Amino acid sequence: MQHDASQGRRKYRLKPVIVEAEQWWPDKPVPGVLPTKGSTDSLDVAFAQAMARGLKSADEFWTCGYIRTALGACLVMPGDWVVTEPDGSRKVLTPEQFEAAYEPVPEIPLEVLAGPKDDRVVRLVCRAV
């Protein structure tokens, strides 16, 4: 974006980004989510996150998971969403945060993509992607 001194204050919105996300539960493995119990990683930050989110005891903490990020271990509590950004970075959102920020991407049936050779359909599909 170039600097234009003649432009005043304007409103902007985030560009739509499609991410992959999975909801984590202790009995449902999600790639990259590690168990806190038995970990050899430093989990001081994750433990502080757990206390800030209302966990009452270390026993509850050991039922959680965590992911490794550039900033260290990030706590994953049951029901949290693990979001993988287009650049491959990952973050954890509570169910409330996830619901406020994301909506499902509609699946495009293969019949639409492989349907009649109508270039109007092809242009629509290209713009939607």
MMTF fields as JSON, N, C-alpha, C and O atoms, coordinates in Angstrom:
{
  "mmtfVersion": "1.0.0",
  "mmtfProducer": "UNKNOWN",
  "numBonds": 515,
  "numAtoms": 516,
  "numGroups": 129,
  "numChains": 1,
  "numModels": 1,
  "chainsPerModel": [1],
  "groupsPerChain": [129],
  "chainIdList": ["A"],
  "bondAtomList": [4, 2, 8, 6, 12, 10, 16, 14, 20, 18, 24, 22, 28, 26, 32, 30, 36, 34, 40, 38, 44, 42, 48, 46, 52, 50, 56, 54, 60, 58, 64, 62, 68, 66, 72, 70, 76, 74, 80, 78, 84, 82, 88, 86, 92, 90, 96, 94, 100, 98, 104, 102, 108, 106, 112, 110, 116, 114, 120, 118, 124, 122, 128, 126, 132, 130, 136, 134, 140, 138, 144, 142, 148, 146, 152, 150, 156, 154, 160, 158, 164, 162, 168, 166, 172, 170, 176, 174, 180, 178, 184, 182, 188, 186, 192, 190, 196, 194, 200, 198, 204, 202, 208, 206, 212, 210, 216, 214, 220, 218, 224, 222, 228, 226, 232, 230, 236, 234, 240, 238, 244, 242, 248, 246, 252, 250, 256, 254, 260, 258, 264, 262, 268, 266, 272, 270, 276, 274, 280, 278, 284, 282, 288, 286, 292, 290, 296, 294, 300, 298, 304, 302, 308, 306, 312, 310, 316, 314, 320, 318, 324, 322, 328, 326, 332, 330, 336, 334, 340, 338, 344, 342, 348, 346, 352, 350, 356, 354, 360, 358, 364, 362, 368, 366, 372, 370, 376, 374, 380, 378, 384, 382, 388, 386, 392, 390, 396, 394, 400, 398, 404, 402, 408, 406, 412, 410, 416, 414, 420, 418, 424, 422, 428, 426, 432, 430, 436, 434, 440, 438, 444, 442, 448, 446, 452, 450, 456, 454, 460, 458, 464, 462, 468, 466, 472, 470, 476, 474, 480, 478, 484, 482, 488, 486, 492, 490, 496, 494, 500, 498, 504, 502, 508, 506, 512, 510],
  "bondOrderList": [1, 1, 1, 1, 1, 1, 1, 1, 1, 1, 1, 1, 1, 1, 1, 1, 1, 1, 1, 1, 1, 1, 1, 1, 1, 1, 1, 1, 1, 1, 1, 1, 1, 1, 1, 1, 1, 1, 1, 1, 1, 1, 1, 1, 1, 1, 1, 1, 1, 1, 1, 1, 1, 1, 1, 1, 1, 1, 1, 1, 1, 1, 1, 1, 1, 1, 1, 1, 1, 1, 1, 1, 1, 1, 1, 1, 1, 1, 1, 1, 1, 1, 1, 1, 1, 1, 1, 1, 1, 1, 1, 1, 1, 1, 1, 1, 1, 1, 1, 1, 1, 1, 1, 1, 1, 1, 1, 1, 1, 1, 1, 1, 1, 1, 1, 1, 1, 1, 1, 1, 1, 1, 1, 1, 1, 1, 1, 1],
  "groupList": [{"groupName": "MET", "atomNameList": ["N", "CA", "C", "O"], "elementList": ["N", "C", "C", "O"], "formalChargeList": [0, 0, 0, 0], "bondAtomList": [1, 0, 2, 1, 3, 2], "bondOrderList": [1, 1, 2], "singleLetterCode": "M", "chemCompType": "L-PEPTIDE LINKING"}, {"groupName": "GLN", "atomNameList": ["N", "CA", "C", "O"], "elementList": ["N", "C", "C", "O"], "formalChargeList": [0, 0, 0, 0], "bondAtomList": [1, 0, 2, 1, 3, 2], "bondOrderList": [1, 1, 2], "singleLetterCode": "Q", "chemCompType": "L-PEPTIDE LINKING"}, {"groupName": "HIS", "atomNameList": ["N", "CA", "C", "O"], "elementList": ["N", "C", "C", "O"], "formalChargeList": [0, 0, 0, 0], "bondAtomList": [1, 0, 2, 1, 3, 2], "bondOrderList": [1, 1, 2], "singleLetterCode": "H", "chemCompType": "L-PEPTIDE LINKING"}, {"groupName": "ASP", "atomNameList": ["N", "CA", "C", "O"], "elementList": ["N", "C", "C", "O"], "formalChargeList": [0, 0, 0, 0], "bondAtomList": [1, 0, 2, 1, 3, 2], "bondOrderList": [1, 1, 2], "singleLetterCode": "D", "chemCompType": "L-PEPTIDE LINKING"}, {"groupName": "ALA", "atomNameList": ["N", "CA", "C", "O"], "elementList": ["N", "C", "C", "O"], "formalChargeList": [0, 0, 0, 0], "bondAtomList": [1, 0, 2, 1, 3, 2], "bondOrderList": [1, 1, 2], "singleLetterCode": "A", "chemCompType": "L-PEPTIDE LINKING"}, {"groupName": "SER", "atomNameList": ["N", "CA", "C", "O"], "elementList": ["N", "C", "C", "O"], "formalChargeList": [0, 0, 0, 0], "bondAtomList": [1, 0, 2, 1, 3, 2], "bondOrderList": [1, 1, 2], "singleLetterCode": "S", "chemCompType": "L-PEPTIDE LINKING"}, {"groupName": "GLY", "atomNameList": ["N", "CA", "C", "O"], "elementList": ["N", "C", "C", "O"], "formalChargeList": [0, 0, 0, 0], "bondAtomList": [1, 0, 2, 1, 3, 2], "bondOrderList": [1, 1, 2], "singleLetterCode": "G", "chemCompType": "PEPTIDE LINKING"}, {"groupName": "ARG", "atomNameList": ["N", "CA", "C", "O"], "elementList": ["N", "C", "C", "O"], "formalChargeList": [0, 0, 0, 0], "bondAtomList": [1, 0, 2, 1, 3, 2], "bondOrderList": [1, 1, 2], "singleLetterCode": "R", "chemCompType": "L-PEPTIDE LINKING"}, {"groupName": "LYS", "atomNameList": ["N", "CA", "C", "O"], "elementList": ["N", "C", "C", "O"], "formalChargeList": [0, 0, 0, 0], "bondAtomList": [1, 0, 2, 1, 3, 2], "bondOrderList": [1, 1, 2], "singleLetterCode": "K", "chemCompType": "L-PEPTIDE LINKING"}, {"groupName": "TYR", "atomNameList": ["N", "CA", "C", "O"], "elementList": ["N", "C", "C", "O"], "formalChargeList": [0, 0, 0, 0], "bondAtomList": [1, 0, 2, 1, 3, 2], "bondOrderList": [1, 1, 2], "singleLetterCode": "Y", "chemCompType": "L-PEPTIDE LINKING"}, {"groupName": "LEU", "atomNameList": ["N", "CA", "C", "O"], "elementList": ["N", "C", "C", "O"], "formalChargeList": [0, 0, 0, 0], "bondAtomList": [1, 0, 2, 1, 3, 2], "bondOrderList": [1, 1, 2], "singleLetterCode": "L", "chemCompType": "L-PEPTIDE LINKING"}, {"groupName": "PRO", "atomNameList": ["N", "CA", "C", "O"], "elementList": ["N", "C", "C", "O"], "formalChargeList": [0, 0, 0, 0], "bondAtomList": [1, 0, 2, 1, 3, 2], "bondOrderList": [1, 1, 2], "singleLetterCode": "P", "chemCompType": "L-PEPTIDE LINKING"}, {"groupName": "VAL", "atomNameList": ["N", "CA", "C", "O"], "elementList": ["N", "C", "C", "O"], "formalChargeList": [0, 0, 0, 0], "bondAtomList": [1, 0, 2, 1, 3, 2], "bondOrderList": [1, 1, 2], "singleLetterCode": "V", "chemCompType": "L-PEPTIDE LINKING"}, {"groupName": "ILE", "atomNameList": ["N", "CA", "C", "O"], "elementList": ["N", "C", "C", "O"], "formalChargeList": [0, 0, 0, 0], "bondAtomList": [1, 0, 2, 1, 3, 2], "bondOrderList": [1, 1, 2], "singleLetterCode": "I", "chemCompType": "L-PEPTIDE LINKING"}, {"groupName": "GLU", "atomNameList": ["N", "CA", "C", "O"], "elementList": ["N", "C", "C", "O"], "formalChargeList": [0, 0, 0, 0], "bondAtomList": [1, 0, 2, 1, 3, 2], "bondOrderList": [1, 1, 2], "singleLetterCode": "E", "chemCompType": "L-PEPTIDE LINKING"}, {"groupName": "TRP", "atomNameList": ["N", "CA", "C", "O"], "elementList": ["N", "C", "C", "O"], "formalChargeList": [0, 0, 0, 0], "bondAtomList": [1, 0, 2, 1, 3, 2], "bondOrderList": [1, 1, 2], "singleLetterCode": "W", "chemCompType": "L-PEPTIDE LINKING"}, {"groupName": "THR", "atomNameList": ["N", "CA", "C", "O"], "elementList": ["N", "C", "C", "O"], "formalChargeList": [0, 0, 0, 0], "bondAtomList": [1, 0, 2, 1, 3, 2], "bondOrderList": [1, 1, 2], "singleLetterCode": "T", "chemCompType": "L-PEPTIDE LINKING"}, {"groupName": "PHE", "atomNameList": ["N", "CA", "C", "O"], "elementList": ["N", "C", "C", "O"], "formalChargeList": [0, 0, 0, 0], "bondAtomList": [1, 0, 2, 1, 3, 2], "bondOrderList": [1, 1, 2], "singleLetterCode": "F", "chemCompType": "L-PEPTIDE LINKING"}, {"groupName": "CYS", "atomNameList": ["N", "CA", "C", "O"], "elementList": ["N", "C", "C", "O"], "formalChargeList": [0, 0, 0, 0], "bondAtomList": [1, 0, 2, 1, 3, 2], "bondOrderList": [1, 1, 2], "singleLetterCode": "C", "chemCompType": "L-PEPTIDE LINKING"}],
  "groupTypeList": [0, 1, 2, 3, 4, 5, 1, 6, 7, 7, 8, 9, 7, 10, 8, 11, 12, 13, 12, 14, 4, 14, 1, 15, 15, 11, 3, 8, 11, 12, 11, 6, 12, 10, 11, 16, 8, 6, 5, 16, 3, 5, 10, 3, 12, 4, 17, 4, 1, 4, 0, 4, 7, 6, 10, 8, 5, 4, 3, 14, 17, 15, 16, 18, 6, 9, 13, 7, 16, 4, 10, 6, 4, 18, 10, 12, 0, 11, 6, 3, 15, 12, 12, 16, 14, 11, 3, 6, 5, 7, 8, 12, 10, 16, 11, 14, 1, 17, 14, 4, 4, 9, 14, 11, 12, 11, 14, 13, 11, 10, 14, 12, 10, 4, 6, 11, 8, 3, 3, 7, 12, 12, 7, 10, 12, 18, 7, 4, 12],
  "groupIdList": [1, 2, 3, 4, 5, 6, 7, 8, 9, 10, 11, 12, 13, 14, 15, 16, 17, 18, 19, 20, 21, 22, 23, 24, 25, 26, 27, 28, 29, 30, 31, 32, 33, 34, 35, 36, 37, 38, 39, 40, 41, 42, 43, 44, 45, 46, 47, 48, 49, 50, 51, 52, 53, 54, 55, 56, 57, 58, 59, 60, 61, 62, 63, 64, 65, 66, 67, 68, 69, 70, 71, 72, 73, 74, 75, 76, 77, 78, 79, 80, 81, 82, 83, 84, 85, 86, 87, 88, 89, 90, 91, 92, 93, 94, 95, 96, 97, 98, 99, 100, 101, 102, 103, 104, 105, 106, 107, 108, 109, 110, 111, 112, 113, 114, 115, 116, 117, 118, 119, 120, 121, 122, 123, 124, 125, 126, 127, 128, 129],
  "secStructList": [7, 7, 7, 7, 6, 6, 7, 7, 7, 7, 7, 7, 7, 7, 7, 7, 7, 7, 7, 3, 3, 3, 3, 7, 5, 6, 6, 5, 7, 7, 6, 6, 7, 3, 3, 1, 6, 6, 7, 7, 1, 7, 7, 2, 2, 2, 2, 2, 2, 2, 2, 2, 6, 6, 7, 7, 1, 2, 2, 2, 2, 6, 6, 7, 3, 3, 3, 3, 3, 6, 6, 3, 3, 3, 3, 3, 7, 6, 6, 7, 3, 3, 3, 3, 7, 6, 6, 1, 7, 3, 3, 3, 3, 7, 2, 2, 2, 2, 2, 2, 2, 7, 7, 7, 7, 7, 7, 7, 7, 2, 2, 2, 2, 6, 1, 7, 7, 7, 2, 2, 2, 2, 2, 2, 2, 2, 2, 2, 7],
  "xCoordList": [0.847, 0.0, 0.899, 1.768, 0.699, 1.507, 0.936, -0.261, 1.824, 1.42, 0.801, 1.381, -0.386, -1.069, -1.525, -2.522, -0.779, -1.058, -2.415, -2.945, -2.993, -4.284, -5.437, -6.546, -5.189, -6.238, -6.426, -5.454, -7.655, -7.948, -8.149, -7.782, -8.725, -9.013, -10.088, -11.112, -9.854, -10.792, -11.078, -10.343, -12.137, -12.483, -11.936, -11.926, -11.482, -10.954, -11.564, -12.017, -11.569, -11.992, -10.933, -10.188, -10.883, -9.944, -10.314, -11.493, -9.313, -9.562, -9.99, -9.465, -10.927, -11.328, -10.17, -9.51, -9.951, -8.892, -9.517, -10.277, -9.198, -9.702, -8.632, -7.476, -9.025, -8.113, -8.633, -9.796, -7.77, -8.192, -8.288, -7.474, -9.28, -9.451, -10.037, -10.84, -9.62, -10.162, -10.406, -9.61, -11.507, -11.81, -11.151, -11.255, -10.467, -9.706, -10.47, -11.073, -10.43, -10.945, -9.89, -9.186, -9.76, -8.716, -8.754, -7.708, -9.931, -10.015, -10.023, -10.238, -9.791, -9.782, -8.466, -8.316, -7.523, -6.228, -6.356, -7.114, -5.608, -5.486, -3.987, -3.206, -3.571, -2.14, -1.509, -2.031, -0.381, 0.356, -0.034, 0.675, -1.144, -1.524, -0.873, -1.1, -0.071, 0.674, 0.053, -0.515, 0.142, -0.403, 0.488, 1.714, -0.125, 0.666, 1.307, 2.446, 0.573, 1.073, 2.252, 2.155, 3.362, 4.552, 5.42, 6.423, 5.058, 5.83, 7.184, 7.32, 8.184, 9.507, 9.715, 10.75, 8.735, 8.8, 8.517, 7.869, 9.011, 8.67, 7.231, 6.907, 6.378, 4.957, 4.542, 3.362, 5.506, 5.193, 4.162, 3.212, 4.34, 3.412, 2.045, 1.024, 2.018, 0.744, 0.041, -1.182, 0.796, 0.179, -0.41, -1.497, 0.299, -0.222, -1.498, -2.441, -1.531, -2.737, -3.893, -5.031, -3.587, -4.622, -5.215, -6.433, -4.377, -4.863, -5.701, -6.73, -5.261, -6.005, -7.37, -8.314, -7.477, -8.74, -9.596, -10.647, -9.171, -10.039, -9.803, -10.6, -8.734, -8.452, -8.105, -7.382, -8.624, -8.485, -7.33, -6.879, -6.842, -5.808, -4.874, -5.168, -3.736, -2.781, -3.382, -3.063, -4.249, -4.883, -5.668, -5.621, -6.388, -7.12, -6.156, -6.431, -5.025, -4.028, -3.503, -3.272, -3.319, -2.745, -3.729, -3.339, -4.989, -5.944, -5.974, -6.675, -5.214, -5.17, -4.071, -3.305, -4.006, -2.926, -2.263, -2.623, -1.299, -0.653, -0.081, 0.134, 0.161, 0.865, 2.137, 2.212, 3.122, 4.36, 4.2, 3.817, 4.498, 4.449, 5.784, 6.64, 5.958, 7.178, 7.339, 8.453, 6.23, 6.27, 6.306, 6.244, 6.405, 6.433, 5.173, 4.424, 4.955, 3.797, 2.514, 2.461, 1.487, 0.184, -0.845, -0.985, -1.551, -2.509, -3.667, -4.173, -4.085, -5.283, -6.17, -5.823, -7.317, -8.26, -9.335, -9.569, -9.996, -11.059, -12.079, -12.567, -12.389, -13.337, -12.705, -13.363, -11.422, -10.737, -10.549, -10.534, -10.407, -10.153, -8.692, -8.148, -8.06, -6.69, -6.801, -7.273, -6.362, -6.502, -5.136, -4.157, -5.083, -3.86, -4.045, -4.914, -3.233, -3.294, -2.694, -1.987, -2.966, -2.41, -0.88, -0.32, -0.202, 1.269, 1.789, 3.0, 0.867, 1.27, 1.35, 1.467, 1.291, 1.331, 0.022, -1.007, 0.082, -1.097, -1.419, -0.536, -2.706, -3.141, -4.306, -4.928, -4.587, -5.663, -6.713, -6.392, -7.983, -9.094, -10.097, -10.329, -10.687, -11.775, -12.963, -13.0, -13.933, -15.108, -15.807, -16.286, -15.867, -16.515, -15.742, -16.341, -14.422, -13.602, -13.734, -13.853, -13.711, -13.794, -15.131, -15.172, -16.217, -17.552, -17.713, -18.381, -17.097, -17.2, -16.392, -16.736, -15.321, -14.416, -14.581, -14.238, -15.098, -15.105, -16.499, -17.361, -16.684, -17.9, -17.467, -16.422, -18.248, -17.858, -17.795, -18.58, -16.857, -16.763, -17.641, -17.468, -18.587, -19.446, -18.628, -17.725, -18.969, -18.329, -18.899, -20.11, -18.053, -18.514, -18.58, -17.551, -19.771, -19.866, -19.017, -18.927, -18.398, -17.569, -18.353, -17.782, -19.672, -20.48, -20.468, -20.496, -20.428, -20.406, -19.076, -19.031, -17.991, -16.677, -16.485, -15.824, -17.064, -16.879, -18.13, -18.264, -19.051, -20.328, -20.188, -19.108, -21.272, -21.269, -20.19, -19.85, -19.674, -18.594, -19.169, -19.11, -19.714, -20.29, -19.279, -19.021, -18.705, -17.644, -18.136, -17.326, -19.447, -19.961, -19.72, -19.356, -19.914, -19.674, -18.203, -17.849, -17.345, -15.9, -15.479, -14.686, -15.996, -15.626, -16.099, -15.358, -17.31, -17.817, -16.948, -16.61, -16.581, -15.744, -14.393, -13.882, -13.808, -12.512, -12.569, -11.645, -13.63, -13.754, -14.01, -13.588, -14.687, -15.007, -13.806, -13.76, -12.836, -11.656, -10.694, -9.636],
  "yCoordList": [-1.165, 0.0, 1.235, 1.366, 2.133, 3.336, 4.431, 4.47, 5.315, 6.45, 7.525, 7.929, 7.982, 9.047, 10.076, 9.878, 11.187, 12.209, 12.864, 13.45, 12.78, 13.413, 12.586, 13.097, 11.343, 10.481, 10.776, 10.836, 10.956, 11.134, 9.777, 8.735, 9.825, 8.585, 7.812, 8.38, 6.504, 5.665, 4.414, 4.07, 3.75, 2.49, 1.337, 1.402, 0.284, -0.902, -2.14, -2.107, -3.23, -4.496, -5.538, -5.398, -6.559, -7.638, -8.37, -8.559, -8.774, -9.592, -10.974, -11.474, -11.592, -12.929, -13.919, -13.955, -14.701, -15.702, -17.033, -17.121, -18.058, -19.386, -20.109, -20.188, -20.634, -21.361, -22.774, -23.069, -23.631, -24.956, -24.913, -24.266, -25.598, -25.595, -26.924, -27.539, -27.352, -28.564, -28.282, -27.612, -28.796, -28.646, -29.806, -30.96, -29.483, -30.481, -30.968, -30.185, -32.261, -32.906, -33.913, -34.459, -34.177, -35.108, -36.471, -37.096, -36.938, -38.255, -38.17, -39.18, -36.975, -36.79, -36.127, -34.911, -36.918, -36.332, -35.3, -35.484, -34.231, -33.208, -33.089, -32.909, -33.186, -33.094, -31.851, -30.744, -32.053, -30.944, -30.615, -29.856, -31.157, -30.912, -32.017, -33.208, -31.588, -32.515, -32.566, -31.569, -33.693, -33.76, -32.999, -33.045, -32.306, -31.616, -32.634, -32.46, -33.681, -34.69, -35.435, -35.984, -35.437, -36.136, -35.338, -35.852, -34.095, -33.283, -32.914, -32.693, -32.85, -32.377, -30.912, -30.326, -30.317, -28.893, -28.057, -28.519, -26.813, -25.877, -25.416, -24.834, -25.679, -25.33, -24.199, -24.062, -23.391, -22.289, -21.337, -20.946, -20.959, -20.029, -20.686, -20.054, -21.954, -22.666, -22.789, -22.668, -23.028, -23.136, -21.788, -21.738, -20.699, -19.362, -19.095, -18.495, -19.542, -19.389, -20.176, -19.708, -21.372, -22.213, -21.525, -21.516, -20.961, -20.271, -19.051, -18.777, -18.32, -17.135, -17.53, -16.743, -18.741, -19.21, -19.941, -20.476, -19.975, -20.485, -21.912, -22.434, -22.568, -23.907, -23.785, -22.878, -24.7, -24.603, -25.417, -25.159, -26.402, -27.265, -27.785, -27.729, -28.292, -28.904, -30.156, -30.496, -30.844, -32.045, -31.705, -32.449, -30.584, -30.153, -29.809, -30.094, -29.195, -28.806, -30.029, -29.965, -31.124, -32.319, -32.991, -33.907, -32.559, -33.095, -32.251, -32.588, -31.15, -30.253, -30.672, -31.596, -29.984, -30.169, -28.834, -27.824, -28.836, -27.588, -27.745, -28.858, -26.603, -26.595, -25.782, -24.901, -26.092, -25.314, -24.17, -24.382, -22.968, -21.791, -21.065, -21.433, -20.042, -19.242, -18.573, -18.236, -18.382, -17.72, -18.718, -18.321, -20.0, -21.026, -21.867, -21.871, -22.581, -23.474, -22.667, -21.699, -23.068, -22.413, -23.455, -24.496, -23.18, -24.096, -24.408, -23.524, -25.682, -26.111, -26.818, -27.891, -26.217, -26.808, -27.566, -27.281, -28.535, -29.264, -28.302, -27.38, -28.542, -27.696, -26.555, -25.942, -26.242, -25.171, -25.561, -26.741, -24.545, -24.747, -24.461, -23.454, -25.342, -25.138, -24.702, -25.456, -23.478, -22.87, -22.827, -22.36, -23.316, -23.255, -22.177, -22.288, -21.149, -20.023, -20.43, -21.435, -19.664, -19.994, -20.092, -20.842, -19.34, -19.391, -20.575, -20.752, -21.392, -22.563, -22.328, -23.283, -21.074, -20.799, -21.273, -21.37, -21.563, -22.089, -21.233, -20.632, -21.188, -20.475, -21.235, -22.077, -20.923, -21.577, -20.536, -19.445, -20.885, -20.0, -20.753, -21.946, -20.047, -20.641, -20.824, -20.198, -21.667, -21.807, -20.468, -20.234, -19.605, -18.301, -17.422, -16.779, -17.393, -16.596, -17.121, -16.346, -18.446, -19.055, -18.724, -18.336, -18.874, -18.614, -17.147, -16.848, -16.233, -14.811, -14.441, -13.485, -15.188, -14.808, -15.602, -15.102, -16.823, -17.696, -18.235, -18.329, -18.583, -19.27, -20.36, -20.233, -21.423, -22.502, -22.018, -21.169, -22.569, -22.304, -23.336, -24.535, -22.885, -23.865, -24.778, -24.338, -26.044, -27.016, -26.834, -26.677, -26.851, -26.768, -28.197, -28.865, -28.672, -30.047, -30.232, -29.339, -31.406, -31.683, -31.584, -31.262, -31.858, -31.756, -30.328, -30.114, -29.353, -27.955, -27.664, -27.017, -28.155, -27.901, -28.647, -28.144, -29.846, -30.665, -30.671, -31.519, -29.74, -29.707, -29.266, -29.363, -28.785, -28.376, -27.33, -26.543, -27.333, -26.401, -25.023, -24.528, -24.428, -23.095, -22.131, -22.197, -21.244, -20.386, -19.442, -18.925, -19.209, -18.395, -19.108, -18.471, -20.422, -21.201, -21.156, -20.981, -21.314, -21.293, -19.957, -19.924, -18.853, -17.543, -17.413, -16.902, -17.858, -17.779, -18.579, -18.107, -19.792, -20.637, -19.97, -19.972, -19.403, -18.766, -17.568, -17.354, -16.808, -15.661, -16.093, -15.411, -17.202, -17.655, -18.217, -18.205, -18.71, -19.339, -18.328, -18.67],
  "zCoordList": [0.0, 0.0, 0.0, 0.862, -0.948, -1.027, -0.138, 0.147, 0.288, 1.115, 0.234, -0.773, 0.625, -0.108, 0.914, 1.609, 1.0, 2.002, 1.816, 2.76, 0.615, 0.371, 0.948, 1.102, 1.258, 1.808, 3.297, 4.05, 3.706, 5.114, 5.769, 5.225, 6.917, 7.637, 6.881, 6.499, 6.664, 5.938, 6.743, 7.668, 6.385, 7.031, 6.189, 4.96, 6.867, 6.207, 6.844, 7.988, 6.088, 6.663, 6.325, 5.355, 7.123, 6.869, 5.589, 5.29, 4.844, 3.665, 4.14, 5.135, 3.452, 3.866, 3.689, 2.65, 4.711, 4.7, 5.076, 6.04, 4.32, 4.647, 5.446, 5.028, 6.596, 7.473, 7.682, 7.408, 8.164, 8.593, 10.109, 10.768, 10.664, 12.11, 12.559, 11.857, 13.743, 14.358, 15.826, 16.484, 16.33, 17.747, 18.492, 18.078, 19.605, 20.351, 21.571, 22.305, 21.766, 22.974, 23.409, 22.56, 24.715, 25.169, 24.477, 24.298, 24.087, 23.449, 21.918, 21.248, 21.359, 19.901, 19.498, 19.623, 19.018, 18.649, 17.526, 16.573, 17.662, 16.624, 16.347, 17.281, 15.079, 14.783, 15.404, 15.278, 16.075, 16.676, 18.091, 18.751, 18.597, 19.992, 20.834, 20.618, 21.781, 22.63, 24.016, 24.463, 24.708, 26.065, 27.045, 26.94, 27.989, 29.001, 29.949, 30.38, 30.263, 31.199, 30.574, 29.477, 31.302, 30.839, 29.886, 29.392, 29.616, 28.671, 29.252, 30.456, 28.38, 28.791, 28.401, 28.721, 27.71, 27.369, 28.609, 29.547, 28.603, 29.669, 29.451, 28.416, 30.429, 30.289, 31.231, 31.552, 31.676, 32.59, 31.99, 32.669, 30.717, 30.073, 29.932, 30.201, 29.511, 29.36, 30.706, 30.771, 31.79, 33.111, 33.529, 34.106, 33.242, 33.552, 32.748, 33.264, 31.48, 30.66, 31.285, 31.311, 31.786, 32.407, 33.63, 33.81, 34.454, 35.651, 35.259, 35.877, 34.231, 33.775, 33.214, 33.269, 32.678, 32.11, 33.13, 32.777, 34.386, 35.434, 35.893, 36.672, 35.441, 35.964, 37.438, 37.849, 38.214, 39.672, 40.233, 41.349, 39.473, 40.047, 38.96, 37.766, 39.427, 38.503, 37.881, 36.741, 38.617, 38.061, 36.791, 35.811, 36.81, 35.612, 34.48, 33.315, 34.827, 33.833, 33.081, 31.874, 33.782, 33.146, 32.182, 31.458, 32.156, 31.175, 29.905, 28.951, 29.888, 28.729, 27.773, 28.048, 26.652, 25.696, 25.441, 26.044, 24.549, 24.164, 22.762, 22.281, 22.117, 20.844, 21.03, 21.886, 20.219, 20.221, 19.217, 18.066, 19.675, 18.798, 18.894, 19.698, 18.079, 18.13, 19.497, 19.9, 20.204, 21.512, 22.664, 23.828, 22.357, 23.404, 23.379, 22.402, 24.476, 24.574, 24.716, 25.475, 23.987, 24.057, 24.486, 23.844, 25.55, 26.141, 25.196, 24.506, 25.174, 24.456, 25.47, 25.964, 25.78, 26.724, 25.953, 24.779, 26.606, 25.922, 25.295, 25.948, 24.009, 23.28, 22.521, 21.68, 22.794, 22.072, 20.609, 20.259, 19.768, 18.346, 18.054, 18.508, 17.299, 16.84, 15.378, 14.527, 15.104, 13.784, 13.108, 13.69, 11.879, 11.08, 10.02, 9.155, 10.094, 9.16, 7.814, 7.738, 6.745, 5.434, 5.416, 4.616, 6.291, 6.33, 7.149, 7.286, 7.697, 8.472, 9.968, 10.735, 10.4, 11.836, 12.464, 11.795, 13.752, 14.432, 15.643, 16.254, 15.977, 17.175, 17.783, 17.136, 19.039, 19.775, 20.117, 20.589, 19.873, 20.208, 21.074, 20.879, 22.028, 22.803, 21.858, 20.798, 22.219, 21.36, 21.091, 19.981, 22.082, 21.911, 20.932, 20.069, 21.059, 20.137, 18.71, 17.761, 18.571, 17.247, 16.589, 15.421, 17.332, 16.784, 16.373, 15.383, 17.137, 16.815, 15.569, 14.873, 15.28, 14.199, 12.907, 11.836, 12.982, 11.807, 11.506, 12.38, 10.244, 9.812, 8.84, 8.202, 8.715, 7.807, 6.354, 5.933, 5.609, 4.177, 3.486, 3.702, 2.653, 1.986, 1.074, 0.362, 1.122, 0.243, -1.163, -1.322, -2.165, -3.547, -4.072, -4.175, -4.403, -4.906, -6.161, -7.003, -6.27, -7.436, -8.732, -9.774, -8.686, -9.899, -10.431, -11.643, -9.528, -9.967, -10.653, -11.699, -10.045, -10.624, -11.95, -12.86, -12.054, -13.255, -14.118, -15.0, -13.879, -14.582, -16.027, -16.609, -16.604, -18.013, -18.264, -17.38, -19.447, -19.803, -20.092, -21.217, -19.071, -19.178, -18.568, -17.366, -19.365, -18.84, -17.742, -16.974, -17.653, -16.542, -15.229, -14.24, -15.197, -13.993, -13.638, -12.472, -14.629, -14.401, -13.811, -12.87, -14.345, -13.797, -12.364, -11.524, -12.056, -10.68, -9.733, -8.648, -10.138, -9.287, -9.073, -7.953, -10.114, -9.984, -9.025, -8.24, -9.092, -8.187, -6.754, -5.82, -6.567, -5.215, -4.492, -3.262, -5.234, -4.636, -4.199, -3.67]
}
